[in-house]
Amino acid sequence: MSRLQIANLPDLSYNYQDDTGLTALSVAAKAGRVDAIRKLLGIAEVDRNATDFSGWTALHHASAEGHGDAVAALLNAGVDDSVADFRCRKAVDVARERGDLGVLKAFRTFVREKYPLRQHLNTDKKEAPLMPSYSYITLE
């Protein structure tokens, strides 16, 4: 879907899906267009967690294409990183399968900011902290 096609939608629906289920946000994420991602996320009507016909969100597409900056922009804007596709894969699982260190670093940075270590150091309880599945990502 080109920018012209998006701009000429009859009802200006930013959540319009093409024949594969991609929305404007997914197209921008797939292309790594951080500027377009930020503009679209600034529009209240945009569904941040829309899925295509395979269950992928914009975060899945950015992860699959290796766009670490786009992944960081989406995560920092509050997209749901726990959405799984029809094969039960989250966006971080897709990135891990592809082995893209830049994308994995974006996930690791996000989780470290969202879940600082000091919040999980509790010597009184013997419980493990509740953290996303990608909290153990190592970049070696």
Backbone bond lengths (Angstrom), bond angles and torsions (degrees), N, CA, C in turn:
res aa  C-N    CA-C-N  psi(-1)  N-CA   C-N-CA  omega(-1)  CA-C   N-CA-C  phi
1 M - - - 1.450 - - 1.527 107.53 -
2 S 1.288 116.83 124.11 1.459 120.69 -178.66 1.524 110.37 -86.10
3 R 1.333 115.26 167.35 1.464 120.28 177.49 1.522 111.05 -61.01
4 L 1.326 115.87 -36.40 1.460 119.99 179.42 1.524 110.49 -64.93
5 Q 1.315 117.32 -42.09 1.460 120.90 178.19 1.531 110.35 -62.80
6 I 1.320 117.09 -42.88 1.459 120.94 179.53 1.526 110.13 -63.59
7 A 1.318 116.98 -43.96 1.464 121.18 -177.92 1.523 112.13 -66.47
8 N 1.328 117.62 -27.38 1.455 120.80 -176.26 1.524 114.18 -98.95
9 L 1.318 118.03 18.41 1.455 119.50 176.87 1.525 108.67 -64.22
10 P 1.316 117.82 134.26 1.456 120.25 -174.21 1.527 114.67 -59.45
11 D 1.314 118.16 -39.31 1.458 119.84 -178.35 1.526 112.03 -105.41
12 L 1.328 116.46 13.21 1.463 122.23 -178.04 1.517 112.01 51.79
13 S 1.316 116.05 39.64 1.451 121.32 178.60 1.523 109.64 -79.82
14 Y 1.297 116.00 109.68 1.459 120.60 178.58 1.520 111.49 -74.18
15 N 1.318 116.92 -10.13 1.456 121.45 179.48 1.525 112.35 -101.40
16 Y 1.351 116.73 12.94 1.453 121.32 177.32 1.524 109.14 -57.74
17 Q 1.331 116.87 136.80 1.463 121.53 177.83 1.526 109.69 -111.10
18 D 1.330 115.53 135.08 1.457 119.47 177.56 1.526 109.40 -76.92
19 D 1.331 117.48 -168.71 1.461 120.34 -175.53 1.525 114.26 -68.86
20 T 1.331 117.97 -9.82 1.470 121.04 175.20 1.527 111.82 -107.66
21 G 1.323 115.83 -0.50 1.455 120.13 178.53 1.515 114.73 94.25
22 L 1.329 117.30 4.53 1.464 120.06 -179.32 1.523 111.00 -76.16
23 T 1.323 115.62 137.54 1.459 121.95 173.72 1.525 108.31 -99.89
24 A 1.319 116.92 174.43 1.466 120.93 178.48 1.535 110.08 -60.24
25 L 1.335 117.05 -38.68 1.465 120.01 179.20 1.526 111.11 -64.85
26 S 1.313 116.88 -41.26 1.472 120.51 178.40 1.522 111.61 -64.76
27 V 1.332 116.22 -39.74 1.467 120.35 178.43 1.527 110.02 -63.79
28 A 1.320 116.80 -44.24 1.462 120.68 179.16 1.525 110.71 -63.87
29 A 1.332 117.00 -41.00 1.470 121.08 179.54 1.524 110.82 -66.46
30 K 1.316 116.48 -42.81 1.468 121.34 -179.94 1.524 111.23 -62.30
31 A 1.335 116.32 -33.87 1.466 121.25 179.50 1.530 112.36 -86.80
32 G 1.326 117.43 -7.59 1.462 120.31 -179.73 1.515 113.61 74.63
33 R 1.314 117.67 23.93 1.470 123.07 -177.36 1.527 110.10 -85.90
34 V 1.316 116.26 86.08 1.463 121.92 -177.54 1.524 111.11 -61.80
35 D 1.319 117.94 -37.19 1.462 120.67 178.60 1.527 111.14 -61.22
36 A 1.312 117.17 -44.69 1.468 121.48 179.27 1.528 110.86 -68.50
37 I 1.318 116.71 -37.78 1.468 121.01 177.60 1.519 110.08 -59.71
38 R 1.322 116.57 -47.51 1.471 120.29 -179.24 1.527 111.64 -63.63
39 K 1.329 116.53 -40.49 1.470 119.68 178.61 1.527 110.76 -64.05
40 L 1.313 116.43 -45.91 1.458 119.88 -179.44 1.525 111.87 -65.22
41 L 1.317 117.36 -39.15 1.464 120.14 179.82 1.521 112.25 -70.76
42 G 1.325 116.66 -15.70 1.458 120.93 175.54 1.520 112.98 -80.61
43 I 1.319 116.65 -6.19 1.464 121.97 179.47 1.527 108.08 -97.72
44 A 1.306 116.12 121.48 1.471 121.32 -173.59 1.530 112.97 -59.83
45 E 1.327 117.75 -32.80 1.462 121.06 -175.31 1.532 113.46 -74.50
46 V 1.305 118.21 -15.24 1.463 121.05 -176.14 1.525 109.98 -70.45
47 D 1.327 114.91 126.69 1.469 120.89 176.54 1.525 107.70 -80.36
48 R 1.310 115.97 107.47 1.468 121.85 -176.79 1.520 112.87 -66.53
49 N 1.311 116.58 -23.96 1.459 120.94 -173.60 1.522 113.05 -116.88
50 A 1.334 117.06 24.57 1.465 120.93 178.71 1.525 109.04 -62.50
51 T 1.330 115.64 142.00 1.464 120.26 179.12 1.523 110.01 -112.31
52 D 1.335 114.76 149.63 1.464 119.48 174.72 1.527 108.15 -85.46
53 F 1.304 117.16 -168.27 1.455 120.26 -174.66 1.527 113.78 -73.29
54 S 1.326 117.89 -10.38 1.461 120.59 175.31 1.533 111.46 -102.27
55 G 1.333 115.81 1.16 1.458 119.90 179.10 1.512 114.12 90.96
56 W 1.328 116.88 7.73 1.457 120.13 -179.54 1.519 111.28 -84.96
57 T 1.334 115.19 140.00 1.460 122.27 173.49 1.529 108.83 -96.76
58 A 1.311 115.87 178.28 1.471 120.27 175.03 1.527 109.78 -58.90
59 L 1.321 117.35 -35.84 1.469 121.43 179.16 1.528 111.15 -64.47
60 H 1.315 117.28 -40.31 1.473 120.61 175.56 1.531 110.35 -59.55
61 H 1.347 116.12 -46.05 1.461 119.93 -177.10 1.527 111.56 -65.25
62 A 1.312 117.37 -43.02 1.466 120.21 178.38 1.524 110.22 -63.33
63 S 1.324 117.05 -39.42 1.470 121.40 178.75 1.522 111.57 -65.13
64 A 1.323 116.08 -44.34 1.465 120.87 -178.21 1.518 112.39 -65.33
65 E 1.322 116.63 -33.48 1.460 120.68 -177.94 1.531 112.80 -87.86
66 G 1.317 117.10 -4.36 1.466 120.05 176.74 1.512 115.08 79.77
67 H 1.322 117.65 27.77 1.459 121.54 -179.02 1.534 110.66 -96.60
68 G 1.320 116.31 84.52 1.462 121.94 -178.28 1.513 113.52 -59.46
69 D 1.333 117.45 -38.69 1.468 120.44 179.09 1.527 111.02 -66.21
70 A 1.312 116.59 -38.71 1.460 120.42 177.97 1.529 110.55 -67.62
71 V 1.321 116.69 -40.80 1.470 120.94 176.60 1.525 109.95 -59.92
72 A 1.322 116.73 -46.14 1.467 120.62 179.40 1.523 111.37 -61.78
73 A 1.333 117.29 -42.11 1.468 120.94 179.60 1.524 110.84 -63.32
74 L 1.322 116.97 -42.51 1.461 120.81 179.79 1.523 111.11 -66.46
75 L 1.322 117.20 -45.59 1.463 120.62 179.84 1.523 111.35 -62.73
76 N 1.318 116.55 -44.41 1.466 120.29 -179.14 1.525 112.53 -67.94
77 A 1.336 116.88 -22.31 1.462 120.84 177.90 1.530 111.80 -84.74
78 G 1.316 116.49 -5.69 1.455 119.79 174.66 1.516 116.36 94.23
79 V 1.328 118.18 21.84 1.460 117.97 175.28 1.527 108.47 -66.33
80 D 1.311 116.21 155.82 1.461 121.57 -177.70 1.524 109.07 -79.76
81 D 1.311 116.13 111.99 1.465 120.70 -178.59 1.528 112.63 -85.68
82 S 1.326 117.29 2.04 1.466 120.10 -178.50 1.533 112.72 -100.39
83 V 1.337 117.76 1.89 1.465 120.75 179.83 1.524 109.20 -69.64
84 A 1.325 115.59 129.52 1.469 121.08 179.59 1.525 109.44 -109.80
85 D 1.332 115.61 146.94 1.463 120.23 178.68 1.529 109.87 -80.68
86 F 1.318 116.91 -170.08 1.455 120.92 -176.74 1.528 112.66 -71.27
87 R 1.327 116.57 -12.44 1.467 121.04 175.19 1.525 110.62 -102.01
88 C 1.338 115.94 15.04 1.473 123.58 178.28 1.516 113.10 64.34
89 R 1.328 117.68 31.14 1.455 121.91 178.54 1.520 110.06 -105.52
90 K 1.315 115.53 129.00 1.464 121.17 172.61 1.524 107.44 -83.93
91 A 1.324 115.53 169.90 1.467 119.64 -178.98 1.528 111.20 -60.02
92 V 1.312 117.45 -37.36 1.463 119.63 179.33 1.528 111.21 -66.50
93 D 1.326 117.29 -31.51 1.465 120.41 176.75 1.528 110.73 -66.82
94 V 1.327 115.92 -38.61 1.466 120.49 177.11 1.531 109.61 -63.20
95 A 1.330 116.09 -44.22 1.469 120.29 178.79 1.524 110.99 -63.28
96 R 1.311 116.51 -40.46 1.467 120.64 179.34 1.523 110.54 -64.68
97 E 1.346 117.02 -40.98 1.468 120.75 177.30 1.522 111.29 -61.55
98 R 1.327 116.71 -38.63 1.468 121.27 -178.31 1.521 111.65 -78.74
99 G 1.339 116.39 -19.71 1.462 120.20 178.24 1.517 114.19 71.57
100 D 1.321 117.10 27.04 1.458 120.66 -178.70 1.526 110.17 -84.58
101 L 1.325 116.80 108.63 1.461 120.95 -176.07 1.524 113.04 -67.35
102 G 1.337 117.76 -32.31 1.457 120.54 178.84 1.521 111.83 -64.60
103 V 1.322 116.39 -41.09 1.460 120.99 178.58 1.519 110.10 -71.02
104 L 1.319 117.05 -43.66 1.465 120.06 178.35 1.524 111.18 -61.88
105 K 1.321 117.01 -35.65 1.461 120.71 176.88 1.528 110.61 -64.66
106 A 1.335 117.59 -38.17 1.468 121.24 177.73 1.528 110.27 -62.57
107 F 1.325 117.10 -42.09 1.464 120.36 176.96 1.535 110.89 -64.91
108 R 1.315 116.59 -44.37 1.468 120.02 -178.85 1.526 111.06 -63.75
109 T 1.314 117.34 -42.45 1.469 120.83 178.06 1.523 110.04 -61.38
110 F 1.320 116.36 -43.58 1.464 120.68 -179.76 1.522 110.87 -61.15
111 V 1.326 117.00 -47.43 1.468 119.08 -176.25 1.527 111.17 -68.35
112 R 1.310 117.76 -32.74 1.470 119.93 177.64 1.525 111.34 -68.32
113 E 1.330 116.53 -33.99 1.461 119.59 177.28 1.521 111.40 -75.99
114 K 1.315 116.47 -36.44 1.462 120.85 -177.77 1.528 111.84 -77.33
115 Y 1.315 116.92 -34.64 1.458 122.31 -177.74 1.524 110.29 -126.24
116 P 1.318 118.10 73.82 1.472 119.47 179.51 1.529 111.05 -58.15
117 L 1.300 116.14 144.63 1.460 122.43 -175.63 1.527 111.80 -57.04
118 R 1.308 117.11 -38.55 1.467 119.30 -175.78 1.524 112.55 -62.48
119 Q 1.314 118.47 -22.96 1.458 120.48 177.60 1.523 111.37 -71.93
120 H 1.317 117.58 -21.04 1.455 120.83 -174.30 1.518 113.14 -103.46
121 L 1.303 116.94 -1.19 1.454 119.64 178.06 1.522 108.17 -87.43
122 N 1.308 115.93 98.69 1.452 121.55 -179.27 1.518 107.03 -130.32
123 T 1.309 116.42 102.87 1.459 120.51 -175.78 1.519 112.54 -77.95
124 D 1.343 117.67 -14.74 1.458 120.59 -179.06 1.525 112.38 -77.13
125 K 1.316 116.89 -29.45 1.461 121.00 -176.82 1.523 110.03 -112.44
126 K 1.295 115.26 149.91 1.465 121.05 179.60 1.531 110.77 -102.11
127 E 1.335 117.26 26.41 1.456 121.51 -178.19 1.518 110.90 -92.17
128 A 1.304 115.08 147.25 1.461 120.02 174.40 1.519 108.53 -79.50
129 P 1.313 118.39 143.28 1.464 120.52 178.76 1.524 111.40 -67.43
130 L 1.308 115.80 148.52 1.458 120.52 175.80 1.521 108.12 -85.53
131 M 1.307 116.29 113.81 1.459 121.18 -178.46 1.520 108.75 -140.46
132 P 1.309 117.47 157.57 1.466 119.94 178.29 1.525 111.58 -61.51
133 S 1.316 115.20 160.87 1.461 121.11 -176.31 1.519 113.13 -62.62
134 Y 1.323 119.02 -17.82 1.454 120.72 -177.73 1.511 112.84 -96.54
135 S 1.308 118.07 14.98 1.457 119.95 -178.68 1.536 112.14 -70.48
136 Y 1.322 116.68 -17.39 1.456 120.21 -178.19 1.530 112.93 -96.67
137 I 1.287 118.02 12.74 1.465 121.32 -178.30 1.520 110.23 -61.33
138 T 1.299 115.64 127.01 1.468 119.85 174.43 1.509 108.56 -117.65
139 L 1.289 115.41 143.05 1.470 120.97 179.71 1.511 108.02 -116.72
140 E 1.293 115.77 88.19 1.470 120.51 -178.80 1.495 111.20 -114.81
